[in-house]
Amino acid sequence: MFLTVEDGLILGPICWLFGKIFDLMYKLIEIISNSMGIGYVNLSICVILFTFFIRACLFPLNFKQQKSSKIMSFIQPEINKATKKYNNKTDQESLMKKQQETQKIQKKYGVSLTSGCLPTLIQLPVFYGLYRVIQNIPAYVGDMKGKYDAIVTSMQGVAIDKIDASKLQAMGLDSSANYYDIINAVVTDKEGQVSTAVTAAKQMMTAASNGDLTNNKVIDVLDKISTHDWSQLQDIFGFTSGKEADYIQNFENMNRFLFNLNIADAPGLKLSAALIVPILSAILQFVSSKISMSASNTNSNDPTAAQANSMMNMMTYGMPLMSLFICINLPIAIGLYWIIGSVITIITQLIINNYYKKCDKEAVLEKCRVKAAKKQAKKEAKHPGKKSFYEKMMDAQNGNVSSDSTQSESINKMASSRLKSYTNPTVDEVKQSENNVHYKSGSIGSKANIMLQYQNKSNDKGGNK
């Protein structure tokens, strides 16, 4: 489940690349540690450097997203002024014209309400790839994998009859138990415990019952267990000295963080110093969301913008709670990544806010307008008359599609197919409808109405059906 390297079409290459980068970070820290006389690599430093490196690579996307939010707040007064006359109107034509006015101004400056969606969507598989690598470090760092393999091999070589029977009995086991039964008993002896170690232990036992247990399945469990669990296993298997004891001590040193925390441990709900990590993660996530929301809040009367602001407001309180829950139940390494990521986001947003607070808004908007005009001119020169999907959709809804176009044919076909599911009205109903409804020339409604009239006249000649 965990140690198996991700092999998906999209996530597979991302995890492979991030795994290689993390392995390089590990080797770099190892060289520095050896030169300083330290016999181990501190993984918390690797996680911090790794997070900084990936965030630096994503900075252009984040900067573009945050910059777009600021520009949107700058042009909102112009949008509000242009769409003010439509604010109290709810008919379709007024709403469409309001959308057209908004889209026209956004196009003028080269921004839109959805301009931040693409960077966010691109980052989703990236963040999942980071999560996979940080949670499954032995899968990507050969040095750690080799040491875990050695420990598993030593466990397999320990005869059950050499283990103190009273220790097995205390775990509800007997002499027929296997080494993986002991690991499972140690990991799952806490009532109601829910953690990645327990999940990995279930996967291990399922594989054992199916006869396809591998070292990787066992390493999945060992990489997630707490310091207390390691102490129990050392005592049961007799790994109090030798290379196994050195490796286990090495793992503890590698995972050690501030306040003597082990980044492989999950904080849980018990009162301890480890709770600092999920609490700090939630606080920083809240601060980051608040700063981001204040930067992009447009104070618009437009329902679409108001809905976007409402959604951001929900995320401001929802994301910290999600962060708190995740960081309580997952290893501290995940919380550490989340904290560093939030700090970088906050610093970036503050720098951008401070820059645009001091800059000349009119100059910034003029620069955006000129850049958007050049981009549009270049697009026109390359593809004369070509419109975006949104523009085509707006034209279709307003009936501004030429009769000989492919899109017009599609619209006519759509109208015809929809008419088949309607009950044919009587001639009187058609006449009454004509008196009450007015369709714009060339629109879908007018074409559908003409077809209805023709169909009813045909029916009327042969008798109403």
C-alpha positions as CSV (number, residue, x, y, z in Angstrom):
1,M,0.0,0.0,0.0
2,F,2.6,2.5,1.1
3,L,6.1,1.3,0.1
4,T,5.0,0.3,-3.4
5,V,6.0,3.2,-5.6
6,E,3.1,5.1,-7.2
7,D,2.7,3.9,-10.8
8,G,-0.3,5.9,-12.0
9,L,-0.2,7.6,-15.4
10,I,0.0,11.1,-13.8
11,L,1.1,10.6,-10.2
12,G,3.7,7.9,-11.1
13,P,6.1,10.2,-12.9
14,I,5.6,13.0,-10.3
15,C,6.3,10.6,-7.3
16,W,9.3,9.2,-9.1
17,L,10.8,12.6,-9.8
18,F,10.1,13.9,-6.2
19,G,11.6,10.6,-4.9
20,K,14.8,11.2,-6.8
21,I,14.9,14.8,-5.5
22,F,14.4,13.7,-1.9
23,D,17.1,11.0,-2.3
24,L,19.5,13.7,-3.5
25,M,18.6,15.9,-0.5
26,Y,19.3,12.9,1.7
27,K,22.7,12.2,0.2
28,L,23.6,15.9,0.4
29,I,22.7,16.0,4.1
30,E,24.6,12.7,4.6
31,I,27.8,14.2,3.2
32,I,27.5,17.3,5.4
33,S,26.6,15.1,8.5
34,N,29.6,12.8,7.9
35,S,31.9,15.8,7.5
36,M,30.7,17.1,10.9
37,G,31.1,13.7,12.6
38,I,27.4,13.0,12.8
39,G,26.6,9.4,12.0
40,Y,23.1,9.9,10.8
41,V,20.9,12.0,8.5
42,N,18.2,14.1,10.2
43,L,15.1,13.5,8.1
44,S,13.4,16.6,9.5
45,I,16.0,18.8,7.8
46,C,15.5,16.8,4.6
47,V,11.8,17.4,4.7
48,I,12.3,21.2,5.3
49,L,14.8,21.5,2.4
50,F,12.6,19.4,0.2
51,T,9.6,21.6,0.9
52,F,11.5,24.8,0.2
53,F,12.8,23.3,-3.1
54,I,9.4,22.2,-4.3
55,R,7.7,25.5,-3.2
56,A,10.4,27.4,-5.1
57,C,9.6,25.5,-8.2
58,L,5.9,26.2,-7.8
59,F,6.5,29.9,-7.0
60,P,5.8,31.2,-10.5
61,L,2.3,29.5,-10.4
62,N,1.6,30.8,-6.9
63,F,2.7,34.3,-7.8
64,K,0.6,34.3,-10.9
65,Q,-2.5,33.2,-8.9
66,Q,-2.0,35.7,-6.1
67,K,-1.2,38.5,-8.6
68,S,-4.4,37.8,-10.5
69,S,-6.4,38.1,-7.3
70,K,-5.0,41.5,-6.6
71,I,-5.7,42.7,-10.2
72,M,-9.2,41.4,-9.9
73,S,-9.7,43.5,-6.7
74,F,-8.3,46.6,-8.6
75,I,-10.7,46.3,-11.5
76,Q,-13.8,45.4,-9.5
77,P,-14.9,49.1,-9.1
78,E,-14.9,49.3,-12.9
79,I,-17.0,46.1,-13.2
80,N,-19.4,47.3,-10.5
81,K,-19.9,50.6,-12.4
82,A,-20.5,48.9,-15.8
83,T,-22.9,46.3,-14.4
84,K,-24.7,48.6,-11.9
85,K,-27.8,49.0,-14.2
86,Y,-28.3,45.2,-14.2
87,N,-28.1,44.6,-10.4
88,N,-31.8,44.5,-9.7
89,K,-32.8,42.6,-12.9
90,T,-33.2,38.8,-12.9
91,D,-34.4,38.2,-16.5
92,Q,-32.1,36.0,-18.6
93,E,-31.2,38.8,-21.1
94,S,-30.1,41.2,-18.4
95,L,-28.0,38.5,-16.6
96,M,-26.4,37.6,-19.9
97,K,-25.6,41.2,-20.7
98,K,-24.1,41.6,-17.2
99,Q,-21.9,38.6,-17.7
100,Q,-20.8,40.0,-21.1
101,E,-19.9,43.4,-19.5
102,T,-17.9,41.6,-16.8
103,Q,-16.1,39.3,-19.2
104,K,-15.3,42.3,-21.5
105,I,-13.6,44.2,-18.7
106,Q,-11.7,41.1,-17.5
107,K,-10.5,40.4,-21.0
108,K,-9.4,44.0,-21.3
109,Y,-7.0,43.5,-18.4
110,G,-6.2,39.8,-19.1
111,V,-7.7,38.3,-16.0
112,S,-10.8,36.4,-14.9
113,L,-12.5,35.0,-11.9
114,T,-11.3,31.5,-12.9
115,S,-7.7,32.6,-13.6
116,G,-6.5,31.0,-10.3
117,C,-8.1,27.7,-10.9
118,L,-5.5,26.3,-13.3
119,P,-2.5,26.8,-11.0
120,T,-4.5,25.3,-8.2
121,L,-5.5,22.2,-10.3
122,I,-1.9,21.8,-11.4
123,Q,-0.7,21.8,-7.8
124,L,-3.1,19.1,-6.7
125,P,-1.1,16.1,-8.1
126,V,2.1,17.9,-7.0
127,F,1.0,18.1,-3.4
128,Y,-0.2,14.5,-3.4
129,G,3.2,13.5,-4.8
130,L,4.9,15.3,-2.0
131,Y,2.6,13.6,0.5
132,R,3.4,10.2,-0.9
133,V,7.2,10.8,-0.8
134,I,7.3,12.3,2.7
135,Q,5.0,9.5,4.1
136,N,7.0,6.7,2.4
137,I,10.6,7.8,2.6
138,P,12.1,4.3,2.6
139,A,10.5,3.7,-0.8
140,Y,12.6,6.4,-2.3
141,V,15.8,6.4,-0.2
142,G,17.9,3.3,-0.8
143,D,20.0,3.6,2.3
144,M,16.9,3.5,4.6
145,K,15.4,0.7,2.6
146,G,18.5,-1.4,3.0
147,K,18.5,-1.0,6.8
148,Y,14.9,-1.9,7.1
149,D,15.4,-5.0,4.9
150,A,18.2,-6.1,7.3
151,I,15.9,-5.8,10.3
152,V,13.1,-7.7,8.7
153,T,15.5,-10.5,7.7
154,S,16.8,-10.7,11.3
155,M,13.2,-10.9,12.6
156,Q,12.5,-13.8,10.2
157,G,15.5,-15.6,11.5
158,V,14.4,-15.4,15.2
159,A,12.9,-18.7,16.3
160,I,9.6,-18.3,18.1
161,D,10.5,-20.9,20.7
162,K,13.5,-18.7,21.7
163,I,11.1,-15.8,22.6
164,D,9.9,-15.6,26.2
165,A,6.5,-17.4,26.3
166,S,5.1,-15.0,28.9
167,K,5.6,-12.1,26.5
168,L,3.8,-13.9,23.7
169,Q,1.0,-14.8,26.1
170,A,0.7,-11.2,27.2
171,M,-0.1,-10.3,23.5
172,G,-2.5,-13.2,23.1
173,L,-0.1,-15.3,21.1
174,D,1.5,-18.7,21.4
175,S,4.4,-20.7,19.9
176,S,2.5,-21.1,16.6
177,A,2.7,-17.4,16.0
178,N,5.0,-15.9,13.3
179,Y,7.2,-12.8,13.4
180,Y,4.5,-10.7,11.6
181,D,1.9,-11.8,14.1
182,I,4.1,-10.2,16.8
183,I,4.5,-7.0,14.9
184,N,0.8,-6.8,14.3
185,A,0.1,-7.4,18.0
186,V,2.5,-4.7,19.1
187,V,1.0,-2.2,16.6
188,T,-2.6,-2.9,17.3
189,D,-2.6,-3.3,21.1
190,K,-4.0,0.1,21.7
191,E,-7.8,0.0,21.8
192,G,-9.5,2.2,19.2
193,Q,-6.2,3.3,17.7
194,V,-6.5,4.6,14.1
195,S,-3.2,5.4,12.4
196,T,-1.2,4.7,9.2
197,A,0.7,2.0,11.2
198,V,-2.5,0.2,12.0
199,T,-3.6,0.5,8.3
200,A,-0.3,-0.9,7.1
201,A,-0.5,-3.7,9.7
202,K,-3.9,-4.8,8.3
203,Q,-2.4,-4.8,4.8
204,M,0.4,-6.9,6.0
205,M,-1.8,-9.5,7.7
206,T,-4.1,-9.7,4.6
207,A,-1.0,-10.3,2.4
208,A,0.2,-13.0,4.9
209,S,-3.2,-14.8,4.9
210,N,-3.1,-14.7,1.0
211,G,0.4,-16.1,0.9
212,D,1.9,-13.1,-0.8
213,L,3.7,-11.3,2.1
214,T,6.8,-9.4,1.1
215,N,9.5,-7.5,3.0
216,N,8.0,-4.3,1.6
217,K,4.7,-5.0,3.4
218,V,6.5,-5.4,6.7
219,I,8.7,-2.3,6.2
220,D,5.5,-0.3,5.6
221,V,4.5,-1.2,9.2
222,L,8.0,-0.7,10.7
223,D,8.4,2.8,9.1
224,K,5.1,4.0,10.7
225,I,5.5,2.6,14.3
226,S,6.2,4.8,17.3
227,T,9.3,4.9,19.5
228,H,7.4,2.9,22.2
229,D,6.6,0.2,19.7
230,W,10.2,-0.1,18.6
231,S,11.2,-0.6,22.2
232,Q,8.7,-3.4,22.6
233,L,9.9,-5.1,19.4
234,Q,13.6,-4.8,20.5
235,D,12.7,-6.4,23.8
236,I,10.7,-9.3,22.2
237,F,13.1,-10.1,19.4
238,G,16.2,-9.5,21.6
239,F,17.7,-6.7,19.4
240,T,19.4,-5.1,22.3
241,S,22.8,-5.1,20.6
242,G,24.4,-5.7,17.2
243,K,23.6,-4.1,13.9
244,E,19.8,-4.3,14.5
245,A,20.1,-2.2,17.6
246,D,22.3,0.3,15.8
247,Y,19.9,0.6,12.9
248,I,16.9,1.1,15.2
249,Q,18.8,3.8,17.2
250,N,19.8,5.3,13.8
251,F,16.1,5.5,12.8
252,E,15.3,7.2,16.1
253,N,18.1,9.8,15.6
254,M,17.1,10.4,12.0
255,N,13.4,11.0,13.0
256,R,14.2,13.2,16.0
257,F,12.9,16.8,15.8
258,L,12.4,19.7,18.2
259,F,11.4,18.9,21.8
260,N,12.8,15.4,21.1
261,L,9.7,14.6,18.9
262,N,9.9,11.7,16.5
263,I,8.6,12.7,13.1
264,A,7.5,9.1,12.4
265,D,5.0,9.3,15.3
266,A,1.5,10.5,14.9
267,P,0.6,13.1,17.7
268,G,-2.8,11.5,18.4
269,L,-5.3,13.0,20.8
270,K,-3.2,12.4,23.9
271,L,-1.8,15.4,25.7
272,S,1.8,15.8,24.7
273,A,4.3,18.2,23.1
274,A,3.5,16.6,19.7
275,L,0.1,18.4,19.7
276,I,2.1,21.6,19.0
277,V,2.5,20.4,15.4
278,P,-1.2,20.0,14.4
279,I,-2.2,23.1,16.4
280,L,0.5,25.2,14.8
281,S,-0.4,23.8,11.4
282,A,-4.1,24.7,11.8
283,I,-3.3,28.3,13.0
284,L,-0.9,29.0,10.1
285,Q,-3.4,27.5,7.7
286,F,-6.0,29.9,9.1
287,V,-3.7,32.9,8.8
288,S,-2.7,31.9,5.3
289,S,-6.4,31.7,4.2
290,K,-7.3,35.0,5.9
291,I,-4.5,36.8,4.2
292,S,-5.4,35.2,0.8
293,M,-9.0,36.1,1.3
294,S,-8.3,39.7,2.2
295,A,-6.1,40.0,-0.9
296,S,-8.8,38.7,-3.3
297,N,-12.0,40.1,-1.6
298,T,-13.6,42.1,-4.3
299,N,-16.6,43.4,-2.4
300,S,-18.7,42.9,-5.5
301,N,-22.5,42.9,-5.9
302,D,-22.1,40.3,-8.7
303,P,-23.6,37.0,-7.6
304,T,-20.8,35.0,-9.1
305,A,-18.1,37.0,-7.2
306,A,-20.2,36.9,-4.1
307,Q,-20.5,33.1,-4.3
308,A,-16.7,32.8,-4.8
309,N,-16.1,35.0,-1.7
310,S,-18.6,32.8,0.2
311,M,-16.7,29.7,-0.8
312,M,-13.4,31.2,0.2
313,N,-14.9,32.2,3.6
314,M,-15.9,28.6,4.1
315,M,-12.4,27.4,3.2
316,T,-10.9,29.9,5.6
317,Y,-12.4,27.9,8.5
318,G,-12.7,24.5,6.8
319,M,-9.0,24.1,5.8
320,P,-7.6,24.7,9.3
321,L,-10.0,22.1,10.7
322,M,-9.0,19.6,8.0
323,S,-5.3,20.4,8.6
324,L,-5.8,19.8,12.3
325,F,-7.5,16.4,11.8
326,I,-4.9,15.2,9.2
327,C,-1.9,16.3,11.3
328,I,-3.2,14.6,14.4
329,N,-3.6,11.3,12.8
330,L,-0.6,11.2,10.4
331,P,3.1,11.3,11.2
332,I,4.6,14.6,12.4
333,A,6.6,14.7,9.1
334,I,3.4,15.5,7.2
335,G,2.5,18.2,9.7
336,L,6.0,19.6,9.4
337,Y,5.6,19.8,5.6
338,W,2.2,21.5,6.1
339,I,3.7,24.1,8.5
340,I,6.6,25.0,6.3
341,G,4.3,25.3,3.2
342,S,2.0,27.6,5.1
343,V,4.8,29.8,6.3
344,I,6.1,30.1,2.7
345,T,2.6,31.0,1.4
346,I,2.1,33.6,4.1
347,I,5.5,35.3,3.4
348,T,4.8,35.3,-0.4
349,Q,1.3,36.8,0.1
350,L,2.6,39.5,2.4
351,I,5.3,40.5,0.0
352,I,2.8,40.7,-2.9
353,N,0.3,42.6,-0.7
354,N,2.9,45.1,0.4
355,Y,4.2,45.6,-3.2
356,Y,0.7,46.3,-4.6
357,K,-0.2,48.5,-1.6
358,K,2.6,50.9,-2.4
359,C,2.5,50.7,-6.2
360,D,0.5,53.0,-8.5
361,K,-2.7,51.0,-9.3
362,E,-3.4,53.0,-12.4
363,A,0.1,52.2,-13.7
364,V,-0.3,48.5,-12.9
365,L,-3.7,48.3,-14.7
366,E,-2.4,50.2,-17.7
367,K,0.5,47.7,-17.9
368,C,-2.0,44.8,-17.7
369,R,-4.2,46.4,-20.4
370,V,-1.3,46.9,-22.8
371,K,-0.1,43.4,-22.2
372,A,-3.6,41.9,-22.7
373,A,-4.0,44.0,-25.9
374,K,-0.7,42.8,-27.3
375,K,-1.6,39.2,-26.5
376,Q,-5.1,39.6,-28.1
377,A,-3.5,41.2,-31.2
378,K,-1.0,38.4,-31.5
379,K,-3.9,35.9,-31.2
380,E,-5.9,37.7,-33.8
381,A,-3.0,37.7,-36.2
382,K,-2.4,34.0,-35.8
383,H,-6.1,33.0,-35.8
384,P,-8.2,35.8,-37.3
385,G,-11.8,35.8,-36.0
386,K,-11.2,32.9,-33.6
387,K,-13.1,33.1,-30.3
388,S,-12.7,31.4,-27.0
389,F,-15.1,28.7,-25.9
390,Y,-16.7,31.2,-23.4
391,E,-17.2,33.8,-26.2
392,K,-18.8,31.2,-28.5
393,M,-21.1,30.0,-25.7
394,M,-22.2,33.6,-25.0
395,D,-22.8,34.2,-28.7
396,A,-24.8,31.0,-29.0
397,Q,-27.0,31.9,-26.0
398,N,-27.6,35.4,-27.5
399,G,-28.4,34.1,-31.0
400,N,-25.3,35.7,-32.6
401,V,-24.2,32.6,-34.5
402,S,-24.2,32.7,-38.3
403,S,-26.7,30.4,-40.0
404,D,-24.0,28.6,-42.1
405,S,-21.7,27.8,-39.2
406,T,-21.2,24.3,-37.8
407,Q,-22.2,25.6,-34.4
408,S,-25.5,26.9,-35.8
409,E,-26.2,23.4,-37.2
410,S,-25.5,21.9,-33.8
411,I,-27.8,24.4,-32.1
412,N,-30.6,23.5,-34.6
413,K,-30.1,19.8,-34.0
414,M,-30.2,20.3,-30.3
415,A,-33.4,22.3,-30.6
416,S,-35.0,19.6,-32.8
417,S,-34.0,16.8,-30.4
418,R,-35.4,18.7,-27.4
419,L,-38.7,19.4,-29.3
420,K,-39.3,15.6,-29.6
421,S,-39.7,15.3,-25.9
422,Y,-42.3,18.1,-25.7
423,T,-46.1,17.7,-25.9
424,N,-47.3,19.6,-29.0
425,P,-49.5,22.6,-27.9
426,T,-52.7,23.5,-29.6
427,V,-53.0,26.3,-32.1
428,D,-54.6,28.6,-29.5
429,E,-51.8,27.9,-27.0
430,V,-49.2,28.8,-29.7
431,K,-51.0,32.0,-30.5
432,Q,-51.2,32.9,-26.8
433,S,-47.5,32.1,-26.4
434,E,-46.7,34.3,-29.3
435,N,-48.5,37.2,-27.7
436,N,-46.7,36.8,-24.3
437,V,-43.2,35.9,-25.4
438,H,-40.8,37.8,-27.5
439,Y,-37.7,36.0,-28.9
440,K,-34.5,37.7,-30.1
441,S,-34.0,37.2,-33.9
442,G,-31.6,34.3,-34.5
443,S,-31.8,33.0,-30.9
444,I,-32.4,29.3,-30.0
445,G,-35.8,30.3,-28.6
446,S,-36.9,31.9,-31.9
447,K,-35.8,28.9,-33.9
448,A,-37.5,26.5,-31.6
449,N,-40.7,28.6,-31.7
450,I,-40.7,28.6,-35.6
451,M,-40.3,24.8,-35.6
452,L,-43.2,24.4,-33.1
453,Q,-45.5,26.6,-35.2
454,Y,-44.6,24.7,-38.4
455,Q,-45.2,21.4,-36.6
456,N,-48.6,22.5,-35.2
457,K,-49.7,23.9,-38.6
458,S,-48.9,20.5,-40.2
459,N,-50.8,18.7,-37.5
460,D,-53.8,21.1,-37.8
461,K,-54.1,20.4,-41.6
462,G,-54.6,16.8,-40.9
463,G,-56.5,17.3,-37.6
464,N,-55.1,18.0,-34.2
465,K,-53.2,15.0,-32.8
